Amino acid sequence: MKKRRNVFLLLAVLLASCYLLLVFGIVMDSTNDSSGGLTILLMTPHLILLLIGVLFGWVGFATGKAGFSLAAAILYSVSAVLAIMNALFLVPSIVLGFIGYANQKS
């Protein structure tokens, strides 16, 4: 019997991955500015937690384990709190991550 993939979790991880690449590019581009060091200092915890969340999200999607999906959604939430100005961009990933966790059977 073919196992059905969780579409909500896939969308959450794809959106978070795109956001991660976008923010990482912006932060690396700002290193040429005079406030580049401050930008890197403030955004590093946000990026690290988001990267770990994206990795957990991909593992949760690939293996079908609900624990990884929940951990990814929680890490997206904590990452959004660390960069509250960018939290609006992570809200769809957070909501879809928790919906994906609720729909995932393991």
C-alpha positions as CSV (number, residue, x, y, z in Angstrom):
1,M,0.0,0.0,0.0
2,K,1.4,3.4,-1.0
3,K,1.9,5.8,1.8
4,R,0.4,9.3,1.2
5,R,2.7,12.3,1.8
6,N,1.6,15.2,3.9
7,V,1.0,18.1,1.6
8,F,0.8,20.7,4.5
9,L,4.1,19.7,5.8
10,L,5.7,19.9,2.4
11,L,4.3,23.4,1.8
12,A,5.6,24.5,5.3
13,V,9.1,23.2,4.6
14,L,9.2,24.6,1.1
15,L,8.1,28.1,2.3
16,A,10.6,27.9,5.2
17,S,13.4,26.8,2.9
18,C,12.7,29.7,0.5
19,Y,12.6,32.1,3.4
20,L,15.9,30.7,4.8
21,L,17.7,31.2,1.5
22,L,16.2,34.7,1.0
23,V,17.2,35.9,4.5
24,F,20.6,34.2,4.3
25,G,21.3,36.0,1.0
26,I,20.2,39.4,2.4
27,V,22.3,39.0,5.5
28,M,25.4,38.0,3.5
29,D,24.8,40.9,1.1
30,S,24.6,43.3,4.1
31,T,28.2,42.4,5.1
32,N,29.4,45.2,2.8
33,D,27.5,47.9,4.7
34,S,28.7,49.7,7.7
35,S,26.2,47.9,9.9
36,G,26.9,44.4,8.5
37,G,28.5,43.1,11.7
38,L,25.5,44.1,13.7
39,T,23.1,42.5,11.2
40,I,25.0,39.2,11.4
41,L,25.1,39.4,15.2
42,L,21.4,39.9,15.5
43,M,20.3,37.5,12.7
44,T,22.6,34.5,13.5
45,P,20.4,32.9,16.2
46,H,17.3,33.4,14.0
47,L,19.1,31.7,11.0
48,I,20.5,28.8,13.1
49,L,17.2,27.9,14.6
50,L,15.5,28.3,11.2
51,L,18.1,26.0,9.6
52,I,17.6,23.4,12.2
53,G,13.9,23.6,11.8
54,V,14.1,23.2,8.0
55,L,16.3,20.2,8.5
56,F,13.9,18.7,10.9
57,G,11.0,19.5,8.6
58,W,12.6,17.7,5.6
59,V,13.5,14.7,7.8
60,G,9.9,14.6,9.1
61,F,8.5,14.8,5.6
62,A,10.8,12.1,4.3
63,T,10.4,9.7,7.1
64,G,6.8,10.4,8.1
65,K,7.6,10.8,11.8
66,A,5.4,13.2,13.6
67,G,8.0,14.2,16.2
68,F,10.3,15.8,13.6
69,S,7.3,17.7,12.2
70,L,6.4,19.1,15.6
71,A,10.0,20.0,16.4
72,A,10.2,21.8,13.0
73,A,7.0,23.8,13.7
74,I,8.2,24.7,17.2
75,L,11.6,25.8,15.9
76,Y,9.9,28.0,13.3
77,S,7.9,29.6,16.1
78,V,11.0,30.3,18.2
79,S,12.9,31.6,15.2
80,A,10.0,34.0,14.5
81,V,10.2,35.3,18.1
82,L,13.9,35.9,17.7
83,A,13.4,38.1,14.6
84,I,10.0,39.6,15.4
85,M,10.2,42.0,12.5
86,N,10.4,39.1,10.1
87,A,7.9,37.0,11.9
88,L,5.1,37.8,9.4
89,F,7.1,35.8,6.7
90,L,7.2,32.7,8.9
91,V,3.6,32.7,10.0
92,P,2.5,30.5,7.0
93,S,5.2,28.0,7.7
94,I,4.3,27.9,11.4
95,V,0.6,27.4,10.7
96,L,1.1,24.8,8.0
97,G,3.7,23.0,10.1
98,F,1.3,22.6,13.0
99,I,-1.5,21.5,10.6
100,G,0.9,19.1,9.0
101,Y,1.8,17.7,12.4
102,A,-1.8,17.2,13.3
103,N,-2.5,15.4,10.0
104,Q,0.6,13.2,10.1
105,K,0.1,9.6,11.3
106,S,3.1,7.9,12.9
